[in-house]
Amino acid sequence: MEYKPLQFLENTYPNPNNYVSTGVEKTTLNGIYPDKNKIDFNLPSISELKYVEGTEFNFVLAIFKDYKDTKPVYYTSEQYYYTLQNSILEGNPYFSQASFSPQNIVSYVIESPLKVYSPLHKEEIKPFVNMRQNIFINTGSFVDYDNLVTYIDWMVSQVSPLDDDNFGVLKAETIAGWDVLNGNYATGEISTGVSASFGIGAEFVLITETEGNDLKFQQQKLDRLKKEIENLQKVINTKNGFVYNRFFNSYTTAFVIVDEKRYSTSPVIKKNKSDKTQELVQTLTTELNNLQKEISNTESTIADINKSITDSAKVAADKAKALLGQATNLLGKIPKIPKLPAIPQIPKLPSLSDIGAGLLAALPVLPALPKLPKIKLPSFKFPKLPKLKKKEPKQPKKFKNKAKAGLVGLQDAANSAQGVVAGAQSKAMNTMGNINKGMITNVTNVNGGTMTTKTITSATLGKGETEASVLADIAKSMEEIAAYKKF
């Protein structure tokens, strides 16, 4: 819900300065005539309203244990808490009344998540996993309200770019913590101790091979408890790190963080700071006494382990002594083994070289083989082959001259044919030229139209020539030209 100061409200009759705080949880609006015209407002108390540092959601959250719970725990964000506080100091009654209106309060019931966590925790123990914390539920079904409020703040906030690396989903290590227990995976038997730890609070989990009756683990636990007591004692003596939450001139809560643990007072309002200081010191002292008791129990456990180790060693020594005595008695009852007769000496066997020499000496002497005569092979020489010369047959002079004469005749015939063709072409051209010169064009009117005819005049014809003879001569010349071209 967005907060609007009085000066930004509409119809502020008569003006914002007429809203006056008349008590811790009261505000009065005075009119122009306050004796007759005024309104008293009762403001909701924020003394029991808690907040978680770093949160920013803008509403009041009511957390119920179950659906029958009539006294929920009220939480809000750090930002909204201080906004409510400022509105009360300003005397603005509307913002706080609207914030605590039932229709504007967000309710959450933790019964359903607890019903899911409990059976799952038992099933997770079987594969040697202990869910130390799952969002806001710790081992033993203990509810961590601060983690619950922080998770709700993340749910209702806008998507953060920091979550993009995991596709907008929170990583398991940021919202949960779990331990890997020691055990026998073959038999399913779980032993005490933590072999690995992950997620929230993993740095505070002691990793050990065995827990409970393990001497090393108990000694480490004792050292850790002594360190915590030492740090608590320093804070109690110096009061360093005490933080106080104020409401007007009163003090609501005080808290301090020691070894990553938050120790806080009740939200009851005290007028004096010293009262809250004394209350916080008392809280730390109570924790100190609890740690002292735990140290005593740890020291007692260490003494029992040492005694158990001593007793076990004594029992083992006694068993070993008894076994040794039994072994001695048994050795005395074993009969002595009679002395065995001397084993006769085996004669020395001849060596392989001796055997080989004897065999060679026993073989008969063979006569020596005669030497083979040397055979000399004769040398063979072959005569040289004569070189072959390729001779081409000569062409007879008779055929040579005839071929030459034939070529000359063919050349002369070709030249003669070319002359004839040229003459025929020249004659045909001259004739056509004369014909074209003597050509007469006649135009005759026929039935309204014209008819054109061409005739050859006799002036162009030679003596004894007619048109038909000229055309015949041209055709003959063309045939002769075609014949010589084929040749």
Protein Blocks (a to p, Z undefined) as FASTA:
>chain_A
ZZddfklpghiafbfklpccfbfkbccdddfblmlnccddddddfklpccdehiabdcdd
dddfblmbcbdcddddfklmmmmmmmmmnopaklmmmmmgmklpccddfklmmmmmmmmm
mmmmmnopacfbghjacehiiacfklmmmmmmmmmmccdfklmmnnopacfklmgccddd
dddfknopaceddfbdehehklmpccdfbghjlmklmmmmmmmmmmmmmmmmmmmmnopo
iacddehjbcfbdcddeehiacdddfbdcfbfklmmmmmmmmmmmmmmmmmmmmmmmmmm
mmmmmmmmmmmmmmmmmmmmmmmmmmmmmmmmpccdddddddddddddddfklmmmmmmm
mpccdddddddddddddddddddddddddddddddfklmmmmmmmmmmmmmmmmmmmmmm
mmmmmmmmmmmmmmmmmpccddddeehiacddddddfklpcehiafklmmmmmmmmmmmm
mmmmmZZ
